[in-house]
Amino acid sequence: MSVGTKPVVARFCPSPTGSPHVGMARTALFSWAFARHHGGRFVFRIEDTDSARDSEESYQLLVDVMRWLGLDWDEGVEVGGPNGPYRQSQRMDIYADVTQRLLDAGWAYKAYDTAEELEERRAKARAEGRPSGYDGLHRDLTPEQQAAFEAEGRRPVIRFKMPEKDWSFEDLVRGPITFGAENVQDFVLVRANGQPLYTLTNPTDDALMGITHVLRGEDLLSSTPRQMAMYEAFAEIGVGDGTTPRFGHLPYVMGAGNKKLSKRDPESNLLAYRDQGFLPEGLLNYLALLGWSIAEDRDVFTLAEMVEAFDVSRVNPNPARFDLRKCEAINGDHVRMLSMEEFTERLVPYFQAAGLVDDPITPEQRARLAAAAPLVHERTNLLTEAVDMLRFLFVADEAFTIDESDRAKQLDENGLQVVRAAHEALVGLDSWTTPQIEGALRAALVEGLGLKPRFAFGPVRVAVTGSRVSPPLFESLELLGRETSLARLAAVLD
């Protein structure tokens, strides 16, 4: 797909306010996949003109998250490019120049209305059943009228002069859309304090950076006719190359209670998914399903497969509901797609974060982790689950604890009898291997005590791992080692 003979250029342009959220990541993913599918360029810029809300910390989180997700960009912050700078806070001279050119060409004007005057006129319009947007009262002020307002101490906003016509376009997701002229009034480009607004900065940057396709949330749909009018003005005053991008508006992501997922909802916090042990490819796979699918009968796919198949016209315009359980299940599928070597490597930072291995990890710790990883690979949906299941192998003896609920259920009088028999059976082994350990415990507990296997091994598992949920028992005992295993069994008996 192209605009004329131009190659595709898509963009992602978040504001650095608060923590990155899943809706933002879904937008970035679709824009990135669209650019990659068409062999185009992907631009990552930052819209940080709101100094009261933007923060450097949030900016850095955005960059880190994009890198963690693997959504690489060809042009933008940190990597540069021919259309920089890529932070709006560093482009103020550009916006001032474009504003002046719009004023000079008659596409914009100074409006001196006070907030009280605006509200009074809007209230009257609402009462009369008319659109309550700006009524154009200051569109054609004379120089004398402007001077009189300024003599009163009024500071004007800069408004764009909307052409009085209907606006129609073919939305990439929703098909043909028309806005009537009466629903699109003159809008503010620059505040009275000189601060440029999104209505100016966003289309200006898109024009100057050669953006051909804009994929964004449906909450911005109503601003599209404004931007189309801005592009008409840009073509006349020489901002950009005269091309208007194609627009596609993505469906809302819904949370609990079928309400739009907001930044304040816990399940929207993107960084929390990284901390909980989601793989970036697993999370992106699930986010892609919020509005798009690779096939009707297939939910799991790689990022490369998504790029190959991505067709924006197949994005469902209806709201998509975020389902955490399905997200975890999809992530588990991607965990199991990892080779054992890659799975082990992905676990390392989580074991370091839990204080269970050194940073950098020692050769001995890596060897133990590599030996233990196969025991939990098939049972892991989130990488932190593997940390919990394998903690007993890495925790220092003095820090080893037993879950009190599991202790109460498994280490009662009967459970202690089982542990005592297990200790006696294991203490005399001449070889500490999984087959030897299994043979000794089955002989002592299943045959000797007459217990069924599901009752026989539970107390032993809790005594040596601290939990009823752990990797296979016999392999765990071999990895834990004779000395530590016997010491933990004895400690319970003491």
C-alpha positions in Angstrom: 0.0 0.0 0.0 1.2 3.5 -0.7 0.0 7.1 -1.1 0.6 7.8 -4.8 4.1 6.6 -5.3 5.2 7.2 -1.7 6.2 4.3 0.5 4.3 3.7 3.7 5.4 5.8 6.7 3.5 5.1 10.0 4.1 6.6 13.4 3.6 6.2 17.1 3.5 9.4 19.1 2.6 9.0 22.8 2.7 11.6 25.5 5.1 10.9 28.4 2.5 11.1 31.2 2.3 8.3 33.8 3.1 4.7 33.1 2.8 3.2 29.7 -0.5 1.2 29.3 -1.7 -1.7 27.2 -3.9 0.3 24.9 -0.9 2.4 24.0 1.1 -0.7 23.3 -1.7 -2.1 21.1 -1.7 1.1 19.0 2.1 0.9 18.7 1.9 -2.7 17.7 -0.7 -2.2 14.9 1.2 0.8 13.5 4.5 -1.0 13.6 3.1 -4.2 12.0 1.4 -2.1 9.3 4.7 -0.4 8.4 6.6 -3.6 8.5 4.0 -5.5 6.4 4.3 -2.9 3.7 8.0 -2.6 3.8 7.7 1.0 5.0 9.2 3.1 7.8 8.1 3.4 11.4 8.6 6.7 13.3 8.6 7.0 17.1 8.2 10.5 18.3 7.2 12.0 21.7 4.4 14.6 22.2 5.7 16.4 25.3 4.4 20.0 25.0 2.4 19.8 28.3 5.1 20.6 30.8 2.6 20.4 33.7 2.0 16.7 33.0 4.9 15.4 31.0 8.0 13.9 32.8 11.4 12.7 31.9 10.8 9.5 33.9 7.8 8.7 31.8 9.7 9.4 28.6 12.4 7.0 29.6 9.8 4.4 30.5 8.3 4.7 27.0 11.6 4.2 25.4 12.4 1.2 27.6 9.0 -0.4 27.0 9.3 -0.1 23.2 12.7 -1.7 23.4 11.4 -4.5 25.7 8.5 -5.2 23.3 10.9 -5.3 20.4 9.0 -2.7 18.4 12.0 -1.2 16.7 11.8 2.2 14.9 13.6 3.5 11.9 13.4 7.2 12.8 12.7 9.0 16.0 13.9 9.6 19.6 17.3 8.0 20.5 18.0 6.9 16.9 17.6 10.2 15.1 16.7 10.7 11.4 16.2 13.4 8.8 13.1 15.1 10.3 14.2 15.7 13.9 14.1 16.7 16.6 11.6 14.0 17.6 10.4 15.5 20.9 7.8 18.2 20.5 9.3 20.3 23.3 12.3 20.8 21.1 10.2 21.9 18.0 8.6 25.1 19.4 10.2 27.3 16.7 8.7 25.1 14.0 5.2 25.4 15.5 5.6 29.2 15.9 6.6 29.5 12.2 3.7 27.3 11.0 1.3 29.4 13.2 2.5 32.6 11.7 2.2 31.3 8.1 -1.4 30.1 8.8 -2.2 33.6 10.2 -0.6 35.3 7.2 -2.5 33.2 4.7 -5.9 33.7 6.5 -6.2 30.1 7.7 -6.0 31.2 11.3 -7.0 34.2 13.4 -6.7 35.7 16.8 -9.7 35.3 19.1 -10.0 37.4 22.3 -13.1 35.9 23.9 -13.0 35.4 27.6 -13.9 32.0 29.2 -17.1 33.6 30.6 -18.1 35.0 27.2 -17.6 31.6 25.6 -19.6 29.8 28.1 -22.5 32.2 28.0 -22.7 31.8 24.2 -22.3 28.1 24.4 -25.1 27.8 27.0 -27.4 29.8 24.8 -26.6 27.6 21.8 -27.3 24.5 23.8 -30.6 25.9 25.0 -31.6 26.7 21.4 -30.6 23.2 20.2 -27.7 24.5 18.1 -24.1 23.1 18.1 -22.2 24.6 21.0 -18.8 24.8 19.4 -17.1 28.1 18.7 -19.5 30.5 16.8 -16.8 32.4 14.8 -17.5 35.7 16.5 -13.9 36.9 16.3 -13.2 35.5 12.8 -13.0 38.8 11.1 -11.9 41.4 13.7 -10.5 44.6 12.3 -7.1 45.8 13.4 -8.8 48.5 15.5 -11.0 45.8 17.3 -7.9 43.7 18.0 -6.1 46.8 19.4 -9.1 47.6 21.7 -9.1 44.0 23.1 -5.4 44.1 23.7 -5.7 47.5 25.4 -8.1 45.8 27.8 -5.3 43.3 28.6 -6.8 40.4 26.8 -4.4 37.8 25.4 -5.7 36.0 22.3 -5.8 32.3 21.4 -5.1 31.4 17.8 -8.0 29.6 16.2 -8.1 27.7 12.9 -10.7 28.9 10.4 -12.6 25.8 9.3 -13.9 25.8 5.7 -17.7 25.6 5.8 -18.2 22.2 4.1 -18.8 18.5 5.0 -15.8 16.2 5.5 -15.7 12.7 4.2 -13.0 10.1 4.2 -12.5 6.3 4.0 -11.4 5.1 7.4 -9.0 2.2 7.1 -10.8 0.3 9.8 -14.4 1.7 9.7 -15.0 2.4 6.1 -16.6 5.6 4.8 -17.3 8.4 7.4 -18.7 11.9 6.9 -18.8 14.8 9.3 -21.3 17.6 8.6 -19.9 21.1 8.5 -22.1 22.1 11.4 -20.3 19.7 13.7 -16.8 21.0 13.1 -16.3 24.5 14.3 -13.2 26.7 14.5 -10.8 25.3 17.0 -7.8 26.5 19.1 -4.3 25.9 17.8 -2.3 28.0 20.4 -3.3 28.9 23.9 -3.3 32.5 25.1 0.0 31.8 26.9 1.6 30.8 23.6 1.5 27.0 24.2 0.8 25.1 21.0 -1.9 22.4 21.3 -2.2 18.9 19.9 -4.5 20.3 17.2 -1.4 22.1 15.8 1.6 20.0 16.7 0.3 16.6 15.7 -0.7 17.4 12.1 2.4 19.7 11.7 4.7 16.8 12.7 2.9 14.3 10.5 3.2 16.6 7.5 6.8 17.5 8.0 7.8 13.8 8.8 6.0 12.5 5.7 3.5 10.3 7.6 1.3 8.5 5.1 -0.9 6.4 7.4 -2.2 7.2 10.9 -3.5 4.4 13.1 -4.8 5.7 16.4 -7.6 5.2 19.0 -11.2 5.8 18.1 -11.3 8.5 20.8 -9.5 10.7 18.3 -12.0 10.0 15.4 -13.8 13.4 15.9 -10.6 15.3 15.3 -10.0 13.8 11.9 -11.9 16.5 9.9 -9.9 19.2 11.7 -6.7 17.5 10.6 -7.9 17.1 7.1 -8.6 20.8 7.0 -5.1 21.5 8.4 -3.6 19.5 5.5 -5.5 21.6 3.0 -4.0 24.7 4.6 -0.5 23.1 4.7 -0.7 22.3 1.0 -1.4 26.0 0.3 1.3 27.4 2.6 4.0 24.8 1.8 4.2 22.7 5.0 5.0 19.1 4.0 4.4 17.8 0.5 0.7 18.4 0.2 -0.3 14.8 1.0 -3.1 14.0 3.4 -2.5 10.7 5.4 -4.9 7.9 5.4 -6.6 7.4 8.9 -7.6 4.2 10.7 -9.3 4.4 14.1 -8.7 1.4 16.4 -11.4 0.0 18.7 -11.4 0.7 22.5 -9.9 -1.8 24.8 -12.4 -2.6 27.5 -11.8 -3.7 31.1 -14.0 -5.0 33.8 -17.6 -4.1 33.6 -17.2 -3.4 29.9 -15.8 0.0 30.6 -13.0 1.5 28.6 -9.7 0.5 30.0 -8.0 3.6 31.5 -4.5 4.3 32.7 -5.8 4.0 36.3 -7.0 0.4 35.9 -4.4 -2.0 37.4 -4.6 -4.3 34.4 -3.7 -1.5 32.0 -0.2 -1.0 33.5 2.2 -2.3 30.9 5.3 -2.4 33.2 3.4 -4.6 35.6 3.2 -7.3 32.9 7.0 -7.2 32.4 7.5 -7.4 36.2 5.1 -10.4 36.4 7.1 -12.4 33.9 5.2 -11.9 30.7 7.3 -12.4 27.5 7.1 -9.5 25.2 6.1 -11.8 22.3 3.4 -13.4 24.4 1.9 -10.1 25.5 2.1 -8.7 21.9 0.4 -11.8 20.6 -2.5 -11.2 23.0 -2.7 -7.5 22.3 -3.0 -8.2 18.6 -6.1 -10.3 19.3 -7.8 -7.2 20.7 -9.3 -6.3 17.4 -7.4 -8.6 14.9 -6.8 -12.2 14.3 -4.4 -14.1 12.0 -7.1 -16.7 11.3 -10.5 -17.7 12.7 -9.1 -20.9 14.2 -5.7 -19.7 15.5 -4.8 -17.6 18.4 -1.0 -18.2 18.8 1.4 -16.7 16.4 4.8 -15.1 16.3 5.5 -11.4 15.6 7.0 -12.3 12.2 3.9 -14.2 11.3 1.7 -11.2 12.3 3.8 -8.9 10.1 3.4 -11.2 7.2 -0.4 -11.5 7.6 -1.3 -8.1 8.9 -4.2 -6.4 7.1 -5.6 -3.3 8.7 -8.9 -3.6 6.9 -9.5 -6.8 8.9 -9.3 -5.0 12.3 -12.7 -5.3 14.0 -14.0 -1.8 14.8 -16.0 -3.1 17.8 -14.6 -2.7 21.3 -12.3 -5.5 22.5 -12.4 -6.9 26.0 -9.1 -7.5 27.9 -9.1 -11.0 29.4 -6.2 -11.5 31.8 -6.6 -15.2 32.0 -6.5 -15.6 28.2 -3.5 -13.2 28.1 -1.6 -15.5 30.6 -2.6 -18.6 28.7 -1.3 -17.1 25.4 1.9 -16.1 27.2 2.3 -19.7 28.5 2.1 -21.0 24.9 5.0 -18.6 24.0 7.0 -19.8 27.0 6.7 -23.3 25.8 7.8 -22.3 22.3 11.2 -21.2 23.8 14.1 -23.5 23.5 15.3 -24.8 26.9 18.4 -22.6 26.6 16.4 -19.5 25.8 13.9 -20.3 28.6 16.8 -20.5 31.1 18.2 -17.3 29.8 14.9 -15.5 30.2 14.6 -16.7 33.8 17.9 -15.2 34.9 16.8 -11.6 35.5 13.8 -12.7 37.5 15.9 -14.9 39.7 18.3 -11.9 40.1 15.4 -9.6 41.0 14.3 -12.2 43.7 17.8 -12.2 45.1 18.2 -15.9 44.5 21.2 -15.7 42.2 24.0 -13.2 41.8 24.3 -10.4 39.3 26.1 -11.5 37.2 25.0 -15.0 37.8 27.8 -17.4 38.7 28.6 -20.5 36.6 27.4 -22.8 39.4 24.1 -20.9 39.7 23.6 -21.0 36.0 24.3 -24.7 35.8 21.8 -25.4 38.6 19.2 -23.2 36.9 19.8 -24.9 33.5 19.3 -28.3 35.2 16.1 -27.2 36.9 14.5 -25.3 34.1 13.2 -28.5 32.2 11.3 -29.5 35.3 9.0 -26.4 35.2 9.1 -25.4 31.5 5.8 -27.1 30.6 4.1 -25.8 33.8 5.1 -22.1 33.4 2.8 -19.4 32.1 4.6 -16.5 33.7 8.3 -16.5 34.3 7.8 -15.5 37.9 5.9 -18.8 38.4 9.2 -20.6 37.6 10.9 -18.5 40.3 8.3 -19.5 42.9 8.5 -23.2 41.9 12.3 -23.3 41.9 13.0 -21.0 44.8 13.8 -23.9 47.2 16.8 -24.8 45.1 18.5 -21.4 45.5 17.5 -20.1 48.9 20.0 -20.2 51.6 19.4 -22.8 54.4 18.8 -20.1 57.0 16.3 -18.4 54.8 14.3 -21.5 53.8 10.7 -21.4 55.0 7.7 -23.7 54.7 4.3 -22.3 53.7 2.2 -22.4 56.9 -1.0 -23.4 55.1 0.9 -26.4 53.5 2.5 -27.2 56.8 -0.8 -27.5 58.5 -2.3 -29.7 55.8 0.7 -32.0 55.1 2.9 -32.1 58.2 0.4 -33.2 60.9 1.1 -36.4 62.9 0.6 -38.7 60.0 2.6 -36.5 57.7 5.5 -36.5 60.1 5.4 -40.3 60.1 5.8 -40.2 56.3 8.7 -37.7 56.6 10.4 -39.9 59.2 10.1 -43.0 57.0 11.4 -41.0 54.0 14.4 -39.8 55.9 15.3 -43.3 57.1 15.0 -44.6 53.5 17.1 -41.9 51.9 19.9 -41.6 54.5 21.3 -45.0 53.6 21.4 -44.5 49.8 24.8 -45.0 48.3 24.0 -43.1 45.1 22.0 -39.8 45.1 20.3 -40.1 41.7 16.6 -39.7 40.6 16.1 -43.4 40.0 17.7 -44.4 43.4 15.7 -41.7 45.2 12.4 -42.8 43.6 13.0 -46.4 44.3 13.8 -45.8 47.9 10.8 -43.6 48.6 8.3 -45.9 46.8 9.6 -48.9 48.7 9.4 -47.1 52.0 6.2 -45.1 51.6 4.0 -46.9 49.0 5.0 -50.4 49.8 6.2 -50.0 53.4 3.5 -47.8 54.8 0.8 -48.9 52.3 0.1 -45.3 51.1 -1.3 -44.3 47.7 1.3 -42.2 45.8 -0.7 -39.0 46.0 -0.7 -39.2 49.8 2.8 -40.7 50.1 4.9 -37.9 48.7 3.0 -34.7 49.7 4.6 -34.4 53.2 8.1 -35.0 51.7 7.5 -32.4 49.0 6.4 -29.8 51.5 9.3 -30.6 53.9 12.1 -30.2 51.2 10.6 -27.5 48.9 8.4 -25.6 51.3 5.3 -25.9 49.1 2.8 -28.4 47.7 3.4 -26.8 44.3 6.8 -27.7 43.1 8.6 -29.5 40.3 8.7 -33.3 40.2 9.8 -34.6 43.6 12.5 -37.1 42.8 14.3 -34.8 40.3 14.0 -32.0 42.8 15.7 -34.0 45.5 18.5 -34.9 43.2 19.1 -31.3 42.3 18.8 -30.1 45.9 21.5 -32.6 46.9 21.8 -35.3 49.6 23.0 -33.0 52.4 20.4 -30.3 52.0 17.6 -32.7 51.4 18.3 -34.8 54.5 18.8 -31.7 56.6 15.4 -30.3 55.6 13.7 -33.6 56.4 15.4 -33.7 59.7 14.6 -30.1 60.5 10.9 -30.9 60.1 11.2 -33.8 62.5 13.0 -31.8 65.0 
